[in-house]
């Protein structure tokens, strides 16, 4: 579940492998509050999409 994150930048700085072989990307706010997460099929998927997803998550959470 995504919370409202207003007036802040998100940085894609974490990636964790899950037991099922997928990955969870972590997008952190500069104020240190809990990150927004997004699931990915692979590390390559995260690397290829992290900037697009960062912008999308930031826009979603400012509405």
Secondary structure, 3 states (H helix, E strand, C coil): CCCCCCCCCEEEEEEEECCCCCEEEEEEECCCCCCEEEEECCHHHHHHHHHHHHHHHHHHCCC
